[in-house]
Amino acid sequence: YFFLLPTLFILIFFCSCVNTEKNKDVKPSLDADVMKQILVERHMLLAQITSFQYPDSLSNSIVDSLFNTVCLKNGSSLDEFNQSWVYYNSKDINQLIKIYDLVIEDLKVLELKDQ
């Protein structure tokens, strides 16, 4: 899980550069709690995929399908997640940072459970 932390911060940094003019009217369809839960599960899934013996054998469509399943499990769609992601990146980056603080806490708890 240690490789996830730097990845999360790099991801937040690059995503904070989203063009805010283009996304001016975008509103989040998912609240912070749902975003947090989806992000925790997505990062767990990414960790599993990257530790897979043959990660190159997974096509983008399979990975997208897995991400969509995570969203559906949490009562949303991939489109709703993406729309909310754009909103938090362009309009409310401070809230996204707070969400990721909670994501990191949850991932740490999960890591301790695995030990």
DONU-45778 format. One line per 10 residues: number of its first residue (from 1); their letters; for each residue z, x, y of N, C-alpha, C. Coordinates in Angstrom, 3 decimals, decimal comma. Atoms other than C-alpha are relative to their C-alpha. Example, Ala and Ser with C-alpha at 12.3 -4.5 7.8 and 13.67 -1.06 7.14 Angstrom:
2
1) AS) 0,000/0,890/-1,190/7,800/12,300/-4,500/0,000/0,900/1,200; -0,060/-0,820/-1,190/7,140/13,670/-1,060/0,730/-0,770/1,090
END
This chain:
115
1) YFFLLPTLFI) 0,000/0,814/-1,202/0,000/0,000/0,000/0,000/0,856/1,265; -0,052/-0,850/-1,176/0,367/2,991/2,305/-1,364/0,135/0,666; 1,328/-0,107/-0,592/-3,400/3,161/2,788/-0,375/-1,260/0,768; 0,298/1,242/-0,702/-3,359/-0,441/4,029/0,425/0,045/1,467; -0,508/-0,015/-1,367/-1,305/0,264/7,155/-0,973/0,639/0,982; 0,969/-0,562/-0,950/-3,736/2,681/8,815/-1,273/-0,847/0,085; 1,190/0,840/0,012/-6,610/0,437/7,751/0,203/-1,228/0,874; -0,288/1,181/-0,810/-4,944/-2,575/9,364/-0,078/0,314/1,484; -0,002/-0,346/-1,417/-4,434/-0,796/12,670/-1,398/0,351/0,497; 1,375/-0,322/-0,377/-7,981/0,563/12,723/-0,815/-1,276/0,116
11) LIFFCSCVNT) 0,703/1,281/-0,029/-9,301/-2,900/11,919/0,329/-0,783/1,264; -0,410/0,712/-1,207/-7,293/-4,457/14,744/-0,611/0,654/1,235; 0,555/-0,706/-1,153/-8,451/-1,761/17,173/-1,476/-0,324/0,192; 1,434/0,248/-0,126/-12,150/-2,211/16,424/-0,303/-1,469/0,256; 0,245/1,428/-0,197/-11,927/-5,977/16,290/0,431/-0,460/1,379; -0,419/0,389/-1,347/-10,217/-6,063/19,665/-1,120/0,213/1,015; 1,133/-0,258/-0,884/-13,525/-4,935/21,130/-1,031/-1,125/-0,054; 0,917/1,137/0,096/-15,113/-8,339/20,446/-0,394/-0,451/1,400; 0,512/0,462/-1,288/-17,263/-9,620/23,318/0,654/-1,322/0,372; -0,745/1,200/-0,365/-14,993/-12,127/25,057/-0,867/-1,013/0,735
21) EKNKDVKPSL) 0,868/0,948/-0,688/-17,759/-13,667/27,179/-0,749/-0,867/-1,002; 0,747/0,724/1,019/-19,742/-14,653/24,130/0,886/-1,029/-0,700; -0,921/0,839/0,745/-16,667/-16,213/22,531/0,950/-0,772/0,920; -0,836/0,597/-1,022/-15,337/-17,889/25,662/0,584/-1,352/-0,406; -0,435/1,353/0,323/-15,099/-21,425/24,252/0,575/-0,132/-1,411; -0,501/0,043/1,374/-13,865/-20,521/20,766/1,490/-0,304/0,011; -1,415/0,346/0,149/-10,546/-22,078/19,770/0,418/0,269/-1,438; -0,415/-0,247/1,378/-8,459/-21,162/16,723/0,184/-1,321/-0,734; -0,222/1,197/0,803/-8,589/-23,743/13,997/1,170/0,211/-0,952; -1,132/-0,306/0,871/-5,814/-21,991/12,066/1,154/0,532/0,831
31) DADVMKQILV) -1,155/-0,509/-0,732/-2,306/-21,422/13,340/0,427/1,357/-0,561; -0,426/-1,358/0,355/-0,504/-18,100/13,077/0,543/0,091/-1,419; -0,563/-0,039/1,353/1,321/-18,986/9,844/-1,081/0,008/-1,078; 1,097/0,049/0,977/-1,866/-19,859/7,978/-0,795/1,300/0,055; 0,709/-1,276/-0,134/-3,633/-16,782/9,374/0,768/1,108/-0,714; -0,817/-1,038/0,643/-0,737/-14,610/8,208/-0,127/-0,080/-1,512; 0,052/0,146/1,450/-0,789/-16,025/4,699/-1,361/0,401/-0,553; 1,345/-0,374/0,445/-4,549/-15,661/4,376/-0,184/1,511/0,085; 0,150/-1,450/-0,158/-4,420/-12,098/5,703/0,794/0,767/-1,053; -0,782/-0,656/1,060/-1,653/-11,135/3,264/-0,778/-0,043/-1,312
41) ERHMLLAQIT) 0,725/0,146/1,260/-3,646/-12,498/0,353/-1,322/0,762/0,007; 1,257/-0,764/-0,089/-6,895/-10,938/1,586/0,256/1,495/-0,174; -0,285/-1,430/0,141/-5,280/-7,515/1,879/0,438/0,349/-1,417; -0,351/-0,213/1,407/-3,803/-7,862/-1,593/-1,276/0,023/-0,845; 1,267/0,046/0,720/-7,250/-8,790/-2,872/-0,806/1,269/0,244; 0,716/-1,246/-0,314/-8,821/-5,829/-1,064/0,601/1,191/-0,736; -0,657/-1,091/0,733/-6,242/-3,523/-2,633/-0,389/-0,040/-1,467; 0,407/0,128/1,398/-7,105/-4,878/-6,059/-1,457/0,414/-0,185; 1,423/-0,336/0,106/-10,835/-4,533/-5,429/-0,200/1,507/0,117; 0,193/-1,442/-0,187/-10,557/-0,951/-4,168/0,604/0,820/-1,127
51) SFQYPDSLSN) -0,558/-0,727/1,136/-8,445/0,022/-7,166/-0,738/-0,315/-1,299; 0,823/0,368/1,146/-10,988/-1,546/-9,534/-0,752/1,237/-0,467; 0,604/-1,216/0,545/-12,477/1,045/-11,851/-1,442/0,202/0,476; 1,389/-0,091/-0,440/-16,029/0,265/-10,768/-0,218/-0,885/1,232; 0,078/0,873/-1,182/-15,753/-1,117/-7,199/-1,427/-0,275/0,464; 1,383/0,189/-0,440/-19,493/-0,651/-6,547/-0,704/-1,099/-0,782; 0,649/1,035/0,806/-20,278/-3,155/-9,281/0,267/-1,405/0,542; -0,275/1,301/-0,614/-18,818/-5,978/-7,160/-0,951/-0,209/1,176; 0,941/0,272/-1,084/-21,506/-7,494/-4,965/0,731/-0,624/1,179; -0,582/0,614/-1,199/-20,833/-8,684/-1,445/0,200/-1,494/-0,194
61) SIVDSLFNTV) -0,138/1,445/0,198/-21,396/-12,249/-2,564/1,228/-0,323/-0,845; -1,204/0,211/0,812/-18,636/-11,927/-5,179/1,242/0,181/0,865; -1,136/-0,250/-0,885/-16,245/-10,463/-2,608/0,142/-1,146/0,998; -0,047/1,145/-0,920/-17,164/-13,211/-0,112/0,537/-1,242/-0,695; -0,483/1,151/0,766/-16,557/-15,793/-2,808/1,504/0,101/-0,236; -1,442/-0,203/0,195/-13,129/-14,297/-3,531/0,756/-0,265/1,300; -0,632/0,255/-1,296/-12,278/-14,346/0,194/0,003/-1,496/0,317; 0,075/1,434/-0,227/-13,446/-17,950/0,408/1,060/-0,724/-0,829; -1,020/0,595/0,866/-11,154/-18,818/-2,510/1,390/0,159/0,604; -1,289/-0,226/-0,672/-8,209/-17,290/-0,636/0,174/-1,022/1,123
71) CLKNGSSLDE) -0,079/0,977/-1,093/-9,005/-19,498/2,357/0,224/-1,402/-0,538; -0,131/1,335/0,574/-9,420/-22,617/0,238/1,396/-0,232/-0,567; -1,353/0,093/0,549/-6,125/-21,926/-1,513/1,020/-0,313/1,093; -0,905/0,208/-1,128/-4,488/-22,002/1,915/-0,422/-1,167/0,891; 0,363/1,218/-0,708/-6,147/-25,239/2,994/-0,977/0,162/1,142; 0,985/-0,196/-1,061/-8,924/-23,839/5,158/-1,311/0,462/-0,627; 1,275/-0,525/0,472/-12,469/-22,569/4,908/-0,194/1,402/0,578; 0,322/-1,332/-0,514/-13,945/-19,135/5,441/-0,489/-0,095/1,443; 0,471/0,195/-1,380/-15,657/-20,479/8,579/1,168/-0,203/0,965; -1,171/0,215/-0,852/-12,325/-21,692/9,975/0,762/1,307/0,201
81) FNQSWVYYNS) -0,670/-1,300/-0,126/-10,773/-18,314/9,227/-0,771/0,887/0,979; 0,811/-0,861/-0,869/-13,662/-16,479/10,899/0,069/-0,442/1,455; -0,101/0,522/-1,361/-13,520/-18,752/13,958/1,352/0,371/0,610; -1,333/-0,352/-0,492/-9,782/-18,184/14,288/0,120/1,498/0,204; -0,021/-1,458/-0,115/-10,246/-14,447/13,722/-0,638/0,427/1,314; 0,690/-0,310/-1,258/-12,721/-14,306/16,612/0,890/-0,376/1,185; -0,879/0,433/-1,096/-10,329/-16,286/18,810/1,138/0,995/0,211; -1,154/-0,891/-0,144/-7,303/-14,084/18,110/-0,421/1,382/0,484; 0,491/-1,303/-0,446/-9,398/-10,933/18,621/-0,434/0,004/1,449; 0,560/0,004/-1,344/-10,975/-12,028/21,855/0,912/-0,620/1,055
91) KDINQLIKIY) -0,813/0,732/-0,967/-8,402/-14,312/23,471/1,495/0,251/-0,099; -1,447/-0,097/0,198/-4,993/-13,604/21,997/0,351/1,167/-0,922; -0,220/-1,190/0,829/-4,829/-10,053/20,654/1,487/0,255/-0,215; -1,449/-0,188/0,174/-1,067/-9,963/21,249/0,535/-0,858/-1,138; -0,406/0,859/1,106/-0,641/-12,900/18,872/-0,485/0,585/-1,325; 0,513/-0,618/1,224/-2,845/-11,128/16,305/0,875/1,176/-0,411; -0,894/-1,123/0,311/-0,622/-8,062/16,545/1,309/-0,516/-0,589; -1,223/0,603/0,556/2,428/-10,271/15,948/-0,245/-0,504/-1,418; 0,346/0,472/1,347/0,672/-11,856/12,970/-0,041/1,177/-0,959; 0,097/-1,167/0,881/-0,097/-8,417/11,549/1,350/0,661/-0,230
101) DLVIEDLKVL) -1,360/-0,495/0,248/3,513/-7,347/12,022/0,620/-0,765/-1,168; -0,513/0,828/1,092/4,432/-10,252/9,736/-0,745/0,269/-1,304; 0,787/-0,345/1,185/1,601/-9,391/7,338/0,551/1,274/-0,634; -0,523/-1,277/0,494/2,926/-5,845/7,046/1,365/-0,197/-0,644; -1,315/0,290/0,592/6,461/-7,139/6,421/-0,157/-0,633/-1,378; 0,216/0,671/1,288/5,207/-9,430/3,650/-0,553/0,963/-1,043; 0,551/-0,963/0,942/3,184/-6,627/2,070/1,063/0,992/-0,468; -1,086/-0,897/0,391/6,229/-4,364/2,101/0,917/-0,668/-1,016; -0,845/0,757/0,940/8,294/-7,079/0,363/-0,689/-0,059/-1,355; 0,748/0,053/1,256/5,554/-7,474/-2,262/-0,018/1,359/-0,697
111) ELKDQ) -0,013/-1,336/0,573/5,456/-3,721/-2,750/1,342/0,292/-0,678; -1,338/-0,217/0,585/9,213/-3,608/-3,360/0,193/-0,805/-1,277; -0,101/0,815/1,214/8,928/-6,415/-5,903/-0,719/0,651/-1,187; 0,791/-0,647/1,051/6,347/-4,372/-7,845/0,676/1,251/-0,548; -0,624/-1,262/0,441/8,640/-1,358/-8,145/1,039/-0,232/-1,044
END
